[in-house]
Amino acid sequence: MIHKVLRGIMTSTSLREMRKPYKAIWDVLREDKLPKREPVALFDHWFTEAKDSGHTFETNAVAVASATPEGIPSVRMVLLKGFNEDGFVFFTNYDSRKGRELLANPKAAMLFYWDQQHRQVRIEGKVGKISREESEKYFHTRPRGSRISALLSKQSTVVESRKVLDDEHAALTEKYADESKEIPCPENWGGLILVPEKFEFWQGQTSRLHDRLIFRRPSSKVEEDSSEFGWFLERLAP
């Protein structure tokens, strides 16, 4: 039944004709012409180009994929809130589905897609909590309304109606109407950091001979000898 349904979807004429041009044949991603030879630095370069282009609504929007210990996957968009050589940080309710999955099975993948640049970056790695101090420090920089929402939300649980949320939000807004009154950071809210083990930099080509460059940790002495900054670079077929 699933196979028949998929066949029906794939024969849609309008979808077959949806096709956009990407980079020109002379604008390819060459290993010897990379602006940066270290993956975090290259990510920063691409991120900055996308942000400065003015054509990306949320450059830091990223899909984060997780899975239960049994292998049942889930994915959602979050906002990246920091990155450096140590890893990539985002914030969440630890009791949410993603929080529970990432703490029970601390492996994840991230995907950034910047359509105007015809680029995407995929990052795989292990996940852990950042310090409580760092989480609370960021929490108190958030808009007041966002802090109130974090305080009331039992993320990923079933609620009876929108009215229930609105009523709880109104009650907390009234409770913290005095802006000198500190809104506490919930104990189950904080940051997670993905420590990268592999990067894939993808750049689209109109010919569909897309560029795919992988940075991964070396797995042998030979790879280690030819790696730079602790990363081994290789190209994948499109």
N, C-alpha and C positions, 0 to 999 in steps of 0.2 A: 504493500500500500504506500509506504513512504517513497519507494522508488518511483511509482507511478505519479505521485504528486510532484516530485522533483522534476520528472521529465516534463510535466505540464508547465511548470514554472519556467524551465530553461528554454522552452520553445516560444516564449513571449517575444513577439517581433520588436516591440519597443525597447526591451532590455537588450536585445542583440545589437541594436543600433546605437546604444549609449556608449560612446567612445570618445575620449578626449586626447588631444596631443600632449606629450610631455616634453622632455628635453630634446634638443636637436642632436644630430649624430656627432657634431663636433664638440658638444658640451657633455662629455662623459667624465666619469669619476675614475681617475687613474691613481694607482697606488703611489707612483713617484711624484704626483702633483698635488697630493693632499695638503690643504692649508695647515693641518695639524696632524702629527703622527701618533698622538696619544688619544684614546677614545673619549675621555671626559673633556679634554680640550677641544676635540673635534665636535662633540655634542654641543659644547658651549658656543662654538663658532656657528654651527647651523642654527641653534636656538636664537642667537642674537640676530642673525640674518632674517629669520622668520619674524621675530618681534619687531625689528626695525623696519620691515617692509610695509607695515601699516595695514596689511591685508589679512592678518590672522586675528580672529576675535579673542581667543584665549590660547596664546602660544604654549602656556604651561598646562593645558588640558591633556590628560594622559589616560589611556585605557590600562587598567590594572587587572590582570588575570590571576585568579587563585584557584585552589582545588581543595576538596576535603581529603582527609587521609585515605579515603576509599577511591579517590580519583575523580569525583564529580566536580566538573569545572564551573566557574562563574566569572563574569567579567563586568566591569563598570568603569565609568569615567570619574576621575578625581582630579584635583588640582595639585600639581607639583609645587612645593613650597620651599625647596632648597636642594642644592646639589653641590658636591665637590668630589675630590678623589675618594672620600670615604663612602659615598653613596648618595641615593636619591630619596628625599624625604617628603612624605605627605601625612595628613592628619585624619583621624577617624574616631568613631566610637568603637572601642575594643569589643563591645558586645554585639556589634553589627555582624552581618553574615561575613563580610570580608575580614573583619577583625578576628572573628572566631576561626575562620579558615586559615588565615595567615599565621595565627599563633599556634594552631594545632598542626599545620603543615607549612612550615616557614620557608616556602619557595614560591616565587612569583615571576611574572613577566610583565613588562611595561611596553606600551606601544604609543609613540608620538607620531602624528601624521600632520604634515603641513602641506596642504594641497597646492597652494600657490607656488611653492618652491618645488613641487613634485618630489618630495622627500618624506621618508619615514625612518624612525630609529626604534629598534627593538632592543630591549635590555632584559637579560635574565639574571637571577641571582637569589641569594638568601635574604630573608627578612627578619628584622628584630625591632624591639621598641627602642626609641631614643630615651634619654634620661627624663625623669619627671620634671626636673628643673627646666629643661629645654621646652617641654610640652607646655608647662604653665607660663613660661615667658612668652611663647608665641600666642597662647590663648588670650592673654591680656592685651595683645595688640589688635585683636579682631574687633570689628564693629560691635557695638553693644547688643544690637539685635541678634547677631550671629551667636554671641555668647549665651544669650537667653535661650535661643533655639537649641543649642547644644545641651543646656541644662535640663530642658524638658523632654527632649527626644529620646525615646527608648528605641533606637534605630533598628529597623528591620522587623519589629513586632507589629502585629495586627492592631489597628485602631478602628473604633466603631464608625467614626465619621470625621470629616474635615472640621466640623464644629468642635469636636473634642480637642483637637489640636489648637484651634483658635482660642477656645476658652482657657486652656492651660497657658497659652502664650500671653493672653491678656492678664491673667492672674499674676504671672511672673513679672510682666512688664510693670504692673502696678506695684508689686513688691519691691522692685528695684528702680522705682521712678526717681529716687534721689540718686543722681549720677555720682555722688561721692561714695555711695555704697558699693563695695566690691562684689562683683559676680564671681562666685567660686568656680574654679575649673573642676568639672566632674572627674572623679577618680577613674572612671572607665573611658575617658577621652584623652587622646594624646597622639603622639607622632610615631610613625613607623618608617624605618629606613631599609631600602633595598640596596644590598651590597652587591655590585655587579660582578658577574663571572663571565658574561659574554655580551657583546654588543653586535648588532647588525645595522649597518648604514645602507639604506636603500635609496636609490635615485632613479626615477622613472625615465625611460626612453620611449619616444614615439614608436620606434621600431619594435618595442617590447623586448629588446635586448637590455633589460634593466641592469643597472649596476648594483651588486650586493657585496659589500665588504664586511668581513667578520673580524672582530678583535676578540680573542679568547686567551685564557691563561695557557701557557705552553704545557704540553703533556709529555715531553721527552727532552732529553739533553740537546738533541739537534735543534728542536724548536726553540728551546731556551737560548741557545747560542745565537739564533737569528731573530730573536724578539727584541722589541724596543720598549722601554719603560715598563717592562714586565708583561707586555702583551704581544701575542703572536697574531700577525695579520695574514688573512687569506681571502681569496675571492670565491664566491659561490656562483654556480650557473643560475641564470634568471629563471 
